Amino acid sequence: MKHNYRQFFFVLFCGIFVSHASANVVSFSSSSPLLDESIQLDSSYDGQSLFFQETITGLPKFDSSLGTLTGISLDIAFDFSYSLQIEAYEVVNPLLAHSVEFSTSFTDIEIIFNGTQFGHVIGSQALEGGLGCSASSGSDVCFNEFFDSGVFDETGLGDIVTASDYDESDFVGVGEVEVLDVWFVAYEFGSLLENSDDYVGDLTFNNDPGTVTIHYEYSPVPVPAAAWLFVSGVLGLSVWRRKYA
């Protein structure tokens, strides 16, 4: 008899423990936006920056009936590539070597919160190095393919960790989150010409389909302790009755 009371209280304890051991995180995934952008360059782009922005779709808002939203984190993974091809033209003296050197100080990928080009940047990932290209010794073609077909796989990219970091109405309620974009940025282009007046070029950004996942951290709606005790008690009683039926 004493053994069975122990069993009853063990089941009661388990019921109370399970009620407080939930992870309190709900996650949703969607396809990352496709990007296939190409731009023709010349020296008028020197000192400028390029921005390509793609909207993330298919992520539902947080259901407030689950509890109170306390934090948000984002994971993004996709294959990203870009390439650059430039050519010096309007050569001053065709008998001499001519070339163009082309560079950018910073190229990165960022997550934008609020859906505007200059909005709240909640995470970024810089690509290694920068764009660079040069050729000489009589050649007028300069080609550099960098990071092509390389895998950009970054998790935890863009964390909104406290309620003060986001507008709750953008993430809580019914419908789809419409304020998250992927922002592809190339900063401050520059060129250095030798024996040439200008250049022409093609810069291409591309990414294949991947995934974007949003994690909602929340405090669950509290259930009265008496309710858990009642449920646990019923469970324990059913076990005890089956034992002695």
C-alpha positions as CSV (number, residue, x, y, z in Angstrom):
1,M,0.0,0.0,0.0
2,K,2.8,2.4,1.0
3,H,4.5,1.6,-2.3
4,N,1.5,2.6,-4.3
5,Y,1.2,5.9,-2.5
6,R,4.7,6.6,-3.5
7,Q,3.8,5.8,-7.1
8,F,0.8,8.2,-6.8
9,F,3.0,11.1,-5.6
10,F,5.6,10.4,-8.2
11,V,3.0,10.8,-11.0
12,L,1.8,13.9,-9.2
13,F,5.3,15.4,-9.2
14,C,5.8,14.5,-12.9
15,G,2.6,16.3,-13.8
16,I,3.7,19.4,-12.1
17,F,7.3,19.2,-13.5
18,V,6.1,18.8,-17.1
19,S,3.9,21.8,-16.8
20,H,7.0,23.9,-16.2
21,A,9.4,22.2,-18.6
22,S,8.1,23.4,-21.9
23,A,10.6,25.0,-24.3
24,N,8.3,28.0,-25.0
25,V,9.6,28.5,-28.5
26,V,7.6,28.1,-31.7
27,S,9.3,28.2,-35.1
28,F,8.2,28.6,-38.8
29,S,10.1,28.3,-42.0
30,S,9.8,29.6,-45.5
31,S,11.8,29.8,-48.7
32,S,14.4,32.5,-48.9
33,P,13.8,35.0,-51.7
34,L,15.4,34.5,-55.1
35,L,17.9,37.0,-56.3
36,D,19.1,37.4,-59.8
37,E,20.3,40.9,-60.4
38,S,22.8,42.3,-62.9
39,I,23.9,45.9,-63.4
40,Q,26.1,47.5,-66.1
41,L,28.9,49.5,-64.6
42,D,31.1,52.4,-65.7
43,S,33.1,55.0,-64.0
44,S,30.0,56.9,-63.0
45,Y,29.6,54.3,-60.2
46,D,32.9,55.3,-58.6
47,G,32.2,56.2,-55.0
48,Q,28.7,54.9,-55.1
49,S,27.0,51.8,-53.4
50,L,24.6,49.3,-54.8
51,F,21.6,47.9,-52.9
52,F,19.4,44.9,-53.9
53,Q,16.5,44.2,-51.6
54,E,14.3,41.1,-51.6
55,T,11.2,40.7,-49.3
56,I,10.8,37.6,-47.2
57,T,7.4,36.0,-47.5
58,G,5.5,33.1,-46.0
59,L,6.3,33.6,-42.3
60,P,3.3,33.8,-40.0
61,K,2.9,36.2,-37.1
62,F,3.0,35.0,-33.5
63,D,-0.3,33.7,-32.1
64,S,-0.9,35.8,-29.0
65,S,-3.2,33.1,-27.6
66,L,0.0,31.1,-26.8
67,G,1.3,33.7,-24.4
68,T,3.4,36.8,-24.4
69,L,6.1,37.3,-27.1
70,T,9.5,38.0,-25.4
71,G,12.0,37.6,-28.2
72,I,12.6,36.8,-31.9
73,S,15.5,35.2,-33.7
74,L,16.0,34.5,-37.4
75,D,18.0,31.8,-39.3
76,I,18.8,32.1,-43.0
77,A,20.6,29.7,-45.3
78,F,21.1,29.8,-49.0
79,D,23.7,29.5,-51.8
80,F,24.9,32.9,-52.8
81,S,27.2,34.0,-55.6
82,Y,28.3,37.1,-57.4
83,S,30.7,37.8,-60.3
84,L,32.3,40.8,-61.9
85,Q,33.5,41.4,-65.4
86,I,35.0,44.7,-66.5
87,E,36.8,45.9,-69.6
88,A,38.8,49.0,-70.2
89,Y,37.8,51.0,-73.3
90,E,38.5,54.3,-75.0
91,V,42.2,53.3,-74.8
92,V,44.5,56.3,-75.1
93,N,47.5,54.5,-76.7
94,P,46.7,51.0,-78.1
95,L,50.4,50.2,-78.3
96,L,50.8,50.4,-74.5
97,A,49.4,48.2,-71.7
98,H,46.0,49.3,-70.6
99,S,43.9,48.0,-67.6
100,V,41.3,48.9,-65.0
101,E,41.4,48.0,-61.4
102,F,38.1,47.8,-59.7
103,S,37.3,47.4,-56.0
104,T,34.7,47.9,-53.3
105,S,35.5,48.4,-49.7
106,F,32.7,46.2,-48.3
107,T,30.2,43.8,-49.6
108,D,27.6,42.1,-47.3
109,I,24.2,40.6,-46.8
110,E,21.9,41.9,-44.1
111,I,18.4,41.3,-42.7
112,I,16.3,44.4,-42.7
113,F,13.5,44.8,-40.1
114,N,10.6,47.1,-41.3
115,G,10.9,46.5,-45.0
116,T,12.6,49.8,-46.1
117,Q,16.0,50.1,-47.7
118,F,17.4,52.2,-44.9
119,G,15.4,50.6,-42.1
120,H,16.3,48.8,-38.9
121,V,19.2,46.5,-39.7
122,I,19.0,43.5,-37.3
123,G,21.8,41.5,-38.7
124,S,24.5,41.4,-41.3
125,Q,27.1,39.1,-42.7
126,A,30.1,40.5,-44.6
127,L,31.5,38.5,-47.5
128,E,35.2,37.7,-47.3
129,G,37.3,40.4,-48.8
130,G,35.9,42.6,-51.6
131,L,35.6,42.8,-55.3
132,G,38.9,43.3,-57.1
133,C,40.1,43.0,-60.6
134,S,43.1,44.1,-62.7
135,A,44.9,43.1,-65.9
136,S,47.7,44.6,-67.9
137,S,50.4,43.6,-70.4
138,G,48.4,44.7,-73.4
139,S,45.1,43.0,-72.3
140,D,42.0,45.1,-72.3
141,V,39.9,42.5,-70.5
142,C,39.8,42.1,-66.8
143,F,37.8,39.3,-65.2
144,N,37.5,38.2,-61.6
145,E,34.9,35.7,-60.4
146,F,34.9,35.6,-56.6
147,F,32.8,33.6,-54.2
148,D,31.1,32.0,-57.2
149,S,29.1,28.9,-56.2
150,G,30.3,29.3,-52.7
151,V,27.9,28.3,-50.0
152,F,26.7,31.1,-47.7
153,D,25.1,29.2,-44.8
154,E,24.6,31.4,-41.8
155,T,22.4,30.5,-38.8
156,G,21.3,33.0,-36.2
157,L,21.6,35.8,-38.7
158,G,19.6,38.7,-37.3
159,D,18.4,38.4,-33.8
160,I,15.7,40.6,-32.2
161,V,16.3,39.7,-28.6
162,T,14.1,42.1,-26.5
163,A,10.6,43.5,-26.9
164,S,12.1,47.0,-27.2
165,D,13.9,46.0,-30.5
166,Y,10.7,45.4,-32.5
167,D,7.3,46.8,-33.1
168,E,5.0,44.1,-31.7
169,S,2.2,44.8,-34.2
170,D,4.6,43.7,-37.0
171,F,5.0,40.3,-35.5
172,V,2.0,39.6,-33.3
173,G,-1.5,38.8,-34.5
174,V,-3.0,37.2,-37.5
175,G,-1.5,37.1,-41.0
176,E,2.0,37.3,-42.4
177,V,5.1,39.1,-41.3
178,E,5.7,41.8,-43.9
179,V,8.6,43.7,-42.5
180,L,11.6,41.4,-43.1
181,D,13.8,41.8,-46.1
182,V,17.2,40.4,-47.2
183,W,19.4,43.2,-48.3
184,F,22.4,42.6,-50.6
185,V,24.9,45.5,-50.4
186,A,28.0,46.5,-52.2
187,Y,29.6,49.6,-50.8
188,E,31.8,52.3,-52.3
189,F,32.9,51.2,-55.7
190,G,36.1,52.6,-57.1
191,S,38.3,52.2,-60.2
192,L,41.8,52.9,-61.3
193,L,42.3,53.3,-65.0
194,E,45.6,52.9,-66.8
195,N,45.9,54.2,-70.4
196,S,42.2,54.3,-70.7
197,D,39.4,56.9,-70.3
198,D,36.7,54.7,-69.0
199,Y,35.5,51.1,-68.5
200,V,32.4,49.0,-68.9
201,G,31.4,46.2,-66.6
202,D,28.8,43.7,-65.5
203,L,28.2,42.9,-61.8
204,T,25.8,40.0,-61.0
205,F,24.3,39.0,-57.7
206,N,22.5,35.6,-57.4
207,N,21.2,33.3,-54.8
208,D,19.5,30.0,-55.1
209,P,16.4,29.1,-53.0
210,G,17.1,28.4,-49.4
211,T,15.3,28.7,-46.1
212,V,14.4,31.4,-43.6
213,T,13.2,30.4,-40.2
214,I,11.8,32.6,-37.5
215,H,11.8,31.6,-33.9
216,Y,9.3,33.2,-31.4
217,E,10.3,33.0,-27.8
218,Y,7.4,33.5,-25.4
219,S,6.0,33.2,-21.9
220,P,3.1,30.8,-22.0
221,V,-0.3,31.7,-20.7
222,P,-0.2,30.7,-17.0
223,V,-2.3,27.8,-16.0
224,P,-3.6,27.9,-12.3
225,A,-1.6,25.5,-10.1
226,A,-4.8,24.0,-8.8
227,A,-5.6,22.8,-12.4
228,W,-2.3,21.0,-12.7
229,L,-2.7,19.4,-9.3
230,F,-6.2,18.3,-10.3
231,V,-5.0,16.7,-13.6
232,S,-2.0,15.1,-11.9
233,G,-4.2,13.8,-9.2
234,V,-6.7,12.2,-11.6
235,L,-3.8,10.7,-13.5
236,G,-2.3,9.3,-10.4
237,L,-5.7,8.0,-9.2
238,S,-6.3,6.2,-12.5
239,V,-2.9,4.5,-12.2
240,W,-3.6,3.4,-8.6
241,R,-7.1,2.1,-9.5
242,R,-5.8,0.1,-12.4
243,K,-3.2,-1.4,-10.1
244,Y,-5.9,-2.7,-7.7
245,A,-8.8,-3.3,-10.1
